[in-house]
Amino acid sequence: MNATIEAGVVIPRHIAIIMDGNRRWARANGLPALEGHRRGISSLRAVTRAASDLGVEIVTVYGFSTENWGRDAQEIAFLFDLCVYFAKSELAALQRNNVRVRIIGDWRELPERSQNALAELQSGTAANTGLILNIAVNYSSRSELRSAVRAIARDVSAGKLALNRIDDELIASYLHTAGIPDPDLLIRPGGEQRLSNFLLYQAAYTELVMSEVYWPDFSGEDLAAAVREFSRRQRRFGAGN
């Protein structure tokens, strides 16, 4: 189902999504956990299209966290296979819909086959000018911040950067999301109420919408509902009433 929105609703420029609830969805439906991940691909496809239809400029999704390495080896292998499948099967549709894919995180640490598939997906959509889809793969916000601090320290030590130049904007320029505005809205399907090490620096003033809907059931209309909720919020950015 395509997303619909009423006139006057404020559309966030950048939406971040924690794609959560795949395994719980599978258990609730008497299916293997792997089927939940497979169905999650369909939701990503639908939500990306709905976001584009609504006029959202950027969507950033949490695809695979560094903590996910602690899962069952079979599940991890399946996720990497699914990564390859998504990259190859979705390229044509992403091209048709003018979506540009960017991979963020330490994704170069993935198996070579997965790396190559993601690199091809990124390069194959690089010329597109519509919605930007950032996929966070092997991503951890704390790891991202740690790497940024180290890089800043190296540049200060090398004389490339003066200490008095370090401000919020400069720190942001050392993150995986450099050049991308902070998310206006972060949605977490699946019923949990936490950020799970996702975009901690970038989400300082992001509006949060938590949904009880498991990610494999999350639709374009669920996205539209979250956007309506966002539009009702008064964003003060710490400035008070």
N, C-alpha and C positions, 0 to 999 in steps of 0.2 A: 504494500500500500504506500503510495506517495505521501509525503508530508504536505500538509496544508497549514497556512498561517493567516491570521486576520491582519487587515490593514492597521498600521499604527504600532504593531509589535516591534520592539527593538531587537534587531538581529545581532548577536555577538559576532565580532569579526573573527575570533579565534576560539574554537571549542576543543577542549582536551577530554579524552574519554579513557577511563580504566575499564577495559573489556573483561568484566568479572562475572563469574557464575557458571562458566562452561561445565565444570565437573558436577556442580550441584544440579544443574539442569538435567544432565545425563542421568544422575541417580534418581531424580524425581520422575523421570520418564522411563526408568527401567532399562537404560541403555549403557553401553560401555563409556567410560570417561572420554575416550578418544572421539566418540561421536559428538560429544559436546563441543570439542574444539573444531571439528569439521563444520558443524552447524554455525559456529561463531564466524566463520568466513562469510557465510551468506548474510549475516547481520552486518558485517563490516561493509560489504558491497551495498546493501540497502541504505545504511546510514550515510555512507559517503555520497551516494546519489541524492539522498534527501537533503543533506547539508548543502550540496551544490545548488539544488533547486531553491532552497531558502535564501541563498545569497551569502552563506558563510564563506569566508575567504580561506580559512586555514582549519584543518582538523588534525589533532595530534593524538594518536592512540598508543596505548601501552601494550606492545605485542609480546615481549618476552623480557622478564626482569632478570637481573643477575641472581636473585634469590631462587629463580626457577630451576637453576642448576641442581638444587637439592631434591628435585622430584625423581620419581622412578625413571630408570634409564630408558625403559621402553617408551614412556610418555615423552621424554625429551627427544628421543629419536623420531617419534611420530611428529612432534612439533616442528622439527627441522625439515622433515619431509613435507609437512603442510606448508611451511614457508616457501619451499621450492614450488610446490603446486600453485600456491597463491600467486607467486611472482610470474609464473608462466601462463596460468589460465586467465589472469585478470588484465594482462597487458593490453590486449585489444580493446576491452571495454573501457579501460582508463584512457586510452588514446581517443576513443570515440567521444568520451565525456570531457576531454580536455583537462584531465586531472594530472597534476605533477606530483610524483612521489619523491619524498626525501627520506632516507634512512638515517636515524640518529641513534646514538649509543655506541658501545664498543662492539659493533656487529662484525668487525674484521676478525674477531676471535671465534666466530662460528666455524663449523666445518666448511671446507672449501666449496663444496657443492652449493650450500646455502648462501655463502658469500657471493658466489658468481651469479646466482639467480637474483639476489637482491641488487647487485651492481647493475645487472642488465635491466631490471625493472626501473631503477633510478635513471640510468642513462637513456632508456627507451622513452621515458616521459619527460625528459629534461626540457624539451622545447615547448611543452604545453603551458598555457597561460591562464588556465582556470583555477579551480580549487587546489590548494596545496595540501597533500596528505602526508604528514610526518608519521612514520612508523618507528616507534622506539623499540629497538631490538638489542638484547643484552644491555639493558639500560638500568642504571641506578642513579638517583639524584645525588646521593652522598658521594658516589664514585665520580660523578660528573663534577661536583664541587671540589673534590679533592684534586682531581686533575687540573682544574682551573687554577686553584691556589698554587699548585706546583709550577704551572706554566707562568703565572704572574711572577712568582718568586724567581724563576730562572731569568725572566726578562729584566727584572729589577737588578739582579746580580750581574747580568751582562751589560748593564748600563743602557738597555734599550727602553727602559720605562722608569720614570721618576715616581717615588712613593706618593707624592701629592697629586698624581694623576689618577690614582685608584679611587673610583667612585662606583656607584651602582651600575652605570652604563658600561664602564670598562669591564667590570666583572662579568656582566651579561655577554659581552663580546667574546669571552673565553669559554662560554658554555656551548654544548652541542646545538643549542637553539639560537646561536648568534644570528642576528639579522631578522629574527622573527619576533613580532610583538608578543607580550605575555598573554596567556589565555584569559579571555573574559569570563568564560564559563567552563567548569570542570564537572563532568557527569560520571557518576559511578553506578552502573547497574549492579544487580546481584545482592543488594540488601546490606552490604557492609558499610561502615561509617568511618573510613580512614583513607589516607592518601597513599599508603604503601610505597613510600620512597619514590614518588613520581612528581617531577617538576616542583620540588619544594621551594626553590628560589623563585621560580617564575610565577608560582601561584600565590604570592604574598597577598594580593588583593583580588584574587579570582573568586567569583561566586561559585558555590558548591551546590550541586543538586544530586542527592542520593536517591536511587530508584530501587524498588523491590523486584523489578523485572530482571530475570536472568538474561545475560548478554545474548544467548542464542534466540531469545524471544523478543529482543529489543528491536523496535521497528522505526520507520520514519516518523510515524505518529508519536511514538515515545520521545523521539528527538524534538519534535515540534512542541510537545508538552513541556519539556525541559526549557526550551527557548521561551515559551510563554511565562514560565516561572521566573526566568532570568529577567525578562522585560518588566516584571512587577517589582523587582528589587530596586532600592535606592543605593547607588554606589557612591560612597563618600571618600574612599581612599584615605581613611584616617583623619579626615578633616572635621569630623563631628557632625552635629545636626544641621 
